[in-house]
Amino acid sequence: MAGYCIGAQAGERILLSGGVQTLPLFEEVARALLRRGALPVLRLEYPGQAEDFAQLASDLILESLHPAELADVQAIDGSIRLMTHSLPRLGASTDPTRQARRVKATQPLSAARSSKKWTLTQYPTPQGAAAAGMGLPEYEDFVSRAMFLNTPDPVAEWGKVRVRQAQLIERLSRADQIRVLAPQTDLTLSVRGRTWANSDGKRNMPSGEVFVSPIEDSAEGQIYFGLPSEYAGQPVEGITLRLKAGQIVEAHAEIGDDVLQAALSTDSGARFLGEIGIGSNDGIQTPSRNILYDEKIGGTVHLAAGRSYPETGGLNQSAIHWDMICDLRGNGGQILLDGEVFQENGLFV
């Protein structure tokens, strides 16, 4: 991560953050940064730290951002985030509206961090394995394969991903309109003049997607996200969105509807799309209830409510960026570019 993903240079201050469960990897990344001449700025978190903050912080603390927090992020040259999947503690319950208020308050932090080079990954834990419905050894193997760590030269494998996705982008860049068809789904949007990004494992590890920010007022129709999702650690499943003139005008979730409604009420930009992404990682085929992996599944498409990517031409601003996944495999799902079939049943044509 210190090398391929973030390219840490001598003298740079790199923020390294993660939970205590990530300590074996945390230590190795810190050492790698030091070997490259960089200065690691270390932040360890205990399990449930974010949950405690959302539950216990006063309204003043919840809705404010101390200047020192922003100055801390502005003073770094890049960041590496080691994430873990944690299960809600027994009896714990966090009001999703409080989470939304905190996300809104910390938007300047997210913007400052995004303006620097950054990367993130997920460390395999027993909780992550349980969420994915796997034993820990099976889950560790799943993670290894998703990152090509089971190959002699993972960096070379990511180079192949980059080349393959560049071919997809060559065709996508000639399209003005994208239409997504699947059960309970018929959605069109415009990407005219926008720049597709080739995600090759440098910011997200693992990766394997191409993505762009759609024209903000262009989305029309309905889409159903059948793969389970999470927002701020809360499960959300069976999401249906209806969009008109780019705005989410109706939203419903079969599980976690209160979380969905709170997130979409964070600010005015939360009800517009910030991204459409097409998963291309055929090494990830099994959903794991982890967006970092699931949005890369080959044969899926995902949309993000909220903040767009300026580097792709996006203009939408929001404190949230929530990816939701629509599975197109084996159900007649299609992606059409200006009426021409680009992908069918999860396979590029």
C-alpha positions as CSV (number, residue, x, y, z in Angstrom):
1,M,0.0,0.0,0.0
2,A,2.9,2.4,0.7
3,G,4.3,1.7,-2.7
4,Y,1.9,0.7,-5.5
5,C,-1.2,2.3,-3.9
6,I,0.0,5.6,-2.6
7,G,3.5,6.0,-3.8
8,A,4.8,7.5,-0.5
9,Q,7.8,9.7,-1.0
10,A,10.7,10.7,1.3
11,G,9.7,13.5,3.7
12,E,5.9,13.1,3.2
13,R,3.6,12.9,6.2
14,I,1.2,10.0,5.6
15,L,-1.8,9.5,7.9
16,L,-2.2,5.8,8.7
17,S,-5.4,4.9,10.5
18,G,-7.2,1.7,11.5
19,G,-8.8,-0.3,14.2
20,V,-6.8,-2.2,16.7
21,Q,-7.9,-5.4,15.0
22,T,-5.7,-4.4,12.0
23,L,-2.5,-4.2,14.1
24,P,-0.5,-6.9,12.2
25,L,-1.0,-5.1,8.9
26,F,-0.9,-1.6,10.6
27,E,2.6,-2.3,11.8
28,E,3.8,-3.6,8.5
29,V,2.5,-0.6,6.6
30,A,4.1,1.8,9.1
31,R,7.4,0.0,8.6
32,A,7.0,0.2,4.8
33,L,6.4,4.0,5.1
34,L,9.5,4.4,7.2
35,R,11.6,2.4,4.7
36,R,10.4,4.8,2.0
37,G,11.5,7.8,4.0
38,A,8.0,8.9,4.8
39,L,6.7,10.0,8.3
40,P,3.7,7.8,9.4
41,V,1.1,9.7,11.4
42,L,-0.6,6.9,13.4
43,R,-4.2,6.8,14.5
44,L,-5.6,3.6,16.1
45,E,-9.2,3.2,17.0
46,Y,-11.0,0.8,19.4
47,P,-13.9,-1.4,18.4
48,G,-17.2,0.6,18.6
49,Q,-15.4,4.0,18.7
50,A,-17.5,5.6,16.0
51,E,-20.7,4.1,17.5
52,D,-19.8,5.5,20.9
53,F,-19.3,8.9,19.4
54,A,-22.6,8.9,17.6
55,Q,-24.5,7.7,20.7
56,L,-22.7,9.7,23.5
57,A,-21.4,13.0,22.0
58,S,-23.3,16.1,22.9
59,D,-25.2,18.0,20.2
60,L,-22.5,20.7,20.2
61,I,-19.7,18.2,19.6
62,L,-21.8,16.1,17.2
63,E,-22.5,19.1,14.9
64,S,-19.2,20.9,15.1
65,L,-15.7,20.5,13.7
66,H,-12.8,21.7,15.8
67,P,-10.3,23.7,13.8
68,A,-7.5,21.4,15.0
69,E,-9.2,18.4,13.3
70,L,-9.2,20.1,9.9
71,A,-5.6,21.5,10.4
72,D,-4.5,17.9,11.2
73,V,-5.8,16.6,7.8
74,Q,-4.6,19.7,5.9
75,A,-1.0,19.1,7.2
76,I,-0.7,15.6,5.7
77,D,0.4,14.6,2.2
78,G,-1.7,11.5,1.9
79,S,-3.7,8.9,3.9
80,I,-4.0,5.1,4.2
81,R,-7.1,3.7,5.8
82,L,-7.2,0.1,7.1
83,M,-10.9,-0.7,7.7
84,T,-12.5,-3.6,9.5
85,H,-16.0,-5.0,9.6
86,S,-17.5,-4.8,13.0
87,L,-20.8,-6.2,14.2
88,P,-23.2,-4.0,16.3
89,R,-22.7,-4.5,20.0
90,L,-25.5,-6.3,21.9
91,G,-28.1,-3.8,22.9
92,A,-26.5,-0.9,21.1
93,S,-28.6,1.3,18.9
94,T,-27.5,4.4,17.1
95,D,-30.1,6.9,15.8
96,P,-29.4,7.2,12.1
97,T,-30.3,10.9,12.2
98,R,-27.4,11.5,14.6
99,Q,-25.0,9.7,12.2
100,A,-26.3,11.9,9.4
101,R,-25.7,15.1,11.4
102,R,-22.1,14.0,12.2
103,V,-21.4,13.2,8.5
104,K,-22.6,16.6,7.5
105,A,-20.4,18.3,10.2
106,T,-17.3,16.5,9.0
107,Q,-17.7,17.2,5.3
108,P,-14.8,19.6,5.3
109,L,-12.6,16.8,6.7
110,S,-13.7,14.5,3.9
111,A,-13.1,17.1,1.3
112,A,-9.6,17.9,2.7
113,R,-8.6,14.2,2.8
114,S,-9.9,13.6,-0.8
115,S,-7.8,16.5,-2.1
116,K,-4.7,14.6,-1.1
117,K,-3.6,11.2,-2.4
118,W,-5.3,8.4,-0.5
119,T,-6.0,4.7,-0.4
120,L,-8.0,2.3,1.7
121,T,-8.4,-1.5,2.2
122,Q,-10.3,-3.9,4.4
123,Y,-8.5,-6.1,6.9
124,P,-10.1,-9.6,7.2
125,T,-11.5,-10.3,10.7
126,P,-13.8,-12.9,12.2
127,Q,-16.6,-10.4,12.1
128,G,-16.1,-9.7,8.4
129,A,-16.0,-13.4,7.7
130,A,-19.3,-13.9,9.7
131,A,-20.9,-11.0,7.7
132,A,-19.9,-12.7,4.5
133,G,-21.2,-16.1,5.6
134,M,-17.7,-17.6,5.6
135,G,-15.2,-19.1,8.0
136,L,-12.2,-17.0,8.6
137,P,-9.7,-19.1,6.5
138,E,-12.2,-19.1,3.6
139,Y,-12.6,-15.3,4.0
140,E,-8.9,-14.7,4.1
141,D,-8.5,-16.7,0.9
142,F,-11.4,-14.6,-0.6
143,V,-9.6,-11.4,0.3
144,S,-6.2,-12.7,-1.0
145,R,-7.7,-13.6,-4.4
146,A,-9.6,-10.3,-4.7
147,M,-6.2,-8.5,-4.4
148,F,-4.2,-11.0,-6.5
149,L,-2.1,-11.7,-3.5
150,N,-2.2,-15.4,-4.5
151,T,-0.3,-14.7,-7.7
152,P,3.5,-14.4,-8.1
153,D,3.3,-10.7,-9.1
154,P,0.2,-8.8,-7.9
155,V,1.4,-5.5,-9.3
156,A,1.6,-7.1,-12.8
157,E,-1.9,-8.4,-12.4
158,W,-3.2,-5.0,-11.5
159,G,-1.5,-3.7,-14.7
160,K,-3.5,-6.2,-16.7
161,V,-6.7,-4.9,-15.0
162,R,-5.7,-1.4,-16.0
163,V,-5.3,-2.4,-19.7
164,R,-8.6,-4.3,-19.8
165,Q,-10.5,-1.5,-18.2
166,A,-9.0,1.0,-20.6
167,Q,-10.6,-0.9,-23.4
168,L,-14.0,-0.6,-21.7
169,I,-13.5,3.1,-21.2
170,E,-12.6,3.6,-24.9
171,R,-16.1,2.4,-25.7
172,L,-17.9,4.1,-22.8
173,S,-16.3,7.4,-23.6
174,R,-18.1,7.5,-26.9
175,A,-21.5,7.1,-25.2
176,D,-23.9,9.9,-24.3
177,Q,-26.7,8.0,-22.6
178,I,-26.6,4.9,-20.4
179,R,-29.6,2.7,-19.8
180,V,-29.7,0.0,-17.1
181,L,-32.3,-2.7,-17.4
182,A,-33.0,-5.5,-14.9
183,P,-35.9,-6.8,-12.7
184,Q,-37.7,-3.8,-11.2
185,T,-35.1,-1.6,-13.0
186,D,-35.3,0.8,-16.0
187,L,-33.0,3.8,-15.5
188,T,-31.5,6.1,-18.0
189,L,-28.9,8.8,-17.4
190,S,-26.4,11.0,-19.4
191,V,-22.7,11.0,-19.1
192,R,-22.1,13.3,-22.1
193,G,-18.8,15.2,-21.7
194,R,-17.8,13.4,-18.5
195,T,-14.5,11.6,-18.0
196,W,-14.5,7.9,-17.0
197,A,-12.0,6.8,-14.4
198,N,-10.0,3.5,-14.5
199,S,-9.9,2.2,-10.9
200,D,-6.9,-0.2,-10.8
201,G,-6.3,-0.8,-7.2
202,K,-4.5,2.4,-6.2
203,R,-7.3,4.1,-4.2
204,N,-9.4,1.1,-3.4
205,M,-7.6,-2.2,-2.7
206,P,-9.0,-4.3,-4.1
207,S,-10.6,-2.6,-7.1
208,G,-11.7,-3.5,-10.6
209,E,-14.3,-1.0,-11.8
210,V,-14.7,1.9,-14.2
211,F,-16.8,4.9,-13.0
212,V,-18.0,8.3,-13.8
213,S,-20.2,11.1,-12.4
214,P,-23.4,11.4,-14.4
215,I,-24.9,14.7,-15.5
216,E,-26.6,15.8,-12.4
217,D,-30.2,16.4,-13.7
218,S,-30.2,13.5,-16.2
219,A,-31.3,10.4,-14.3
220,E,-34.9,9.2,-15.0
221,G,-36.6,6.0,-14.0
222,Q,-36.3,3.4,-11.3
223,I,-33.6,1.0,-10.0
224,Y,-33.6,-1.8,-7.6
225,F,-30.5,-2.7,-5.6
226,G,-30.8,-6.4,-4.6
227,L,-27.4,-6.9,-3.0
228,P,-27.3,-6.1,0.7
229,S,-25.8,-2.8,1.8
230,E,-24.7,-1.0,4.9
231,Y,-24.6,2.7,5.9
232,A,-22.7,3.9,9.0
233,G,-22.6,0.3,10.1
234,Q,-26.3,-0.3,9.8
235,P,-27.7,-2.9,7.5
236,V,-29.9,-1.8,4.6
237,E,-31.4,-4.2,2.1
238,G,-33.7,-4.2,-0.9
239,I,-33.4,-0.6,-1.9
240,T,-35.6,0.9,-4.6
241,L,-35.0,4.4,-5.9
242,R,-37.2,6.4,-8.3
243,L,-35.5,9.4,-10.0
244,K,-36.9,12.3,-11.9
245,A,-34.7,15.1,-13.5
246,G,-31.8,13.6,-11.6
247,Q,-33.3,13.7,-8.2
248,I,-34.3,10.8,-6.0
249,V,-38.0,11.5,-5.5
250,E,-39.0,8.2,-3.9
251,A,-36.9,5.8,-1.9
252,H,-37.7,2.6,0.0
253,A,-35.7,-0.1,1.7
254,E,-37.1,-3.5,2.8
255,I,-34.7,-3.5,5.7
256,G,-33.2,-0.3,7.3
257,D,-35.6,2.1,5.7
258,D,-35.1,4.6,8.5
259,V,-31.3,4.6,7.8
260,L,-32.0,5.2,4.1
261,Q,-34.3,8.1,4.7
262,A,-31.9,9.7,7.2
263,A,-29.0,9.4,4.8
264,L,-31.0,10.9,1.9
265,S,-32.0,13.8,4.2
266,T,-28.4,14.7,5.1
267,D,-28.3,17.7,2.7
268,S,-29.8,18.7,-0.7
269,G,-27.0,16.9,-2.7
270,A,-27.7,13.6,-1.0
271,R,-30.7,13.0,-3.3
272,F,-28.7,13.3,-6.5
273,L,-26.3,10.8,-8.0
274,G,-22.6,11.3,-7.7
275,E,-21.4,8.1,-9.5
276,I,-22.3,5.3,-11.8
277,G,-19.7,2.5,-11.7
278,I,-19.4,-0.8,-13.5
279,G,-17.8,-3.7,-11.7
280,S,-15.2,-5.7,-13.7
281,N,-13.4,-7.9,-11.1
282,D,-14.2,-11.4,-12.0
283,G,-12.1,-12.6,-9.1
284,I,-15.0,-11.3,-6.9
285,Q,-18.2,-13.1,-7.5
286,T,-19.6,-13.8,-4.1
287,P,-21.3,-10.9,-2.2
288,S,-19.7,-10.3,1.2
289,R,-21.8,-7.5,2.6
290,N,-18.8,-5.2,2.2
291,I,-19.1,-2.4,-0.3
292,L,-15.4,-2.3,-1.0
293,Y,-15.6,-5.8,-2.5
294,D,-19.2,-6.0,-3.6
295,E,-19.2,-2.9,-5.9
296,K,-16.3,-4.5,-7.8
297,I,-18.2,-7.8,-8.6
298,G,-17.9,-8.4,-12.3
299,G,-21.5,-8.2,-13.7
300,T,-22.8,-5.6,-11.4
301,V,-23.5,-1.9,-11.7
302,H,-23.6,0.5,-8.8
303,L,-24.9,4.0,-8.2
304,A,-23.8,6.4,-5.4
305,A,-26.2,8.9,-3.8
306,G,-24.4,12.1,-2.9
307,R,-20.9,13.5,-3.6
308,S,-19.6,13.2,-7.1
309,Y,-16.0,13.0,-8.3
310,P,-14.6,16.3,-9.6
311,E,-11.9,14.5,-11.6
312,T,-14.7,12.9,-13.7
313,G,-16.5,16.2,-14.2
314,G,-19.0,15.8,-11.4
315,L,-20.5,18.9,-9.8
316,N,-22.8,17.5,-7.1
317,Q,-21.7,18.3,-3.6
318,S,-22.9,16.4,-0.5
319,A,-21.6,15.1,2.8
320,I,-22.5,11.5,1.8
321,H,-21.3,9.2,-0.9
322,W,-23.3,5.9,-0.6
323,D,-22.8,3.1,-3.2
324,M,-25.7,0.8,-3.9
325,I,-25.3,-2.3,-6.1
326,C,-27.6,-3.7,-8.8
327,D,-26.8,-7.3,-9.9
328,L,-27.1,-7.9,-13.7
329,R,-25.9,-11.5,-13.7
330,G,-28.2,-14.2,-15.0
331,N,-31.4,-12.2,-14.7
332,G,-31.5,-10.6,-18.2
333,G,-29.9,-7.5,-16.9
334,Q,-28.4,-5.2,-19.5
335,I,-26.4,-2.0,-19.9
336,L,-27.1,-0.1,-23.1
337,L,-25.0,2.7,-24.5
338,D,-27.1,5.0,-26.7
339,G,-29.3,2.0,-27.3
340,E,-26.6,-0.5,-28.1
341,V,-26.1,-3.5,-25.7
342,F,-22.7,-3.1,-23.9
343,Q,-23.3,-5.8,-21.2
344,E,-25.9,-8.5,-20.9
345,N,-26.4,-10.9,-18.0
346,G,-23.2,-9.6,-16.5
347,L,-21.0,-10.2,-19.6
348,F,-19.5,-7.5,-21.8
349,V,-20.5,-8.0,-25.4
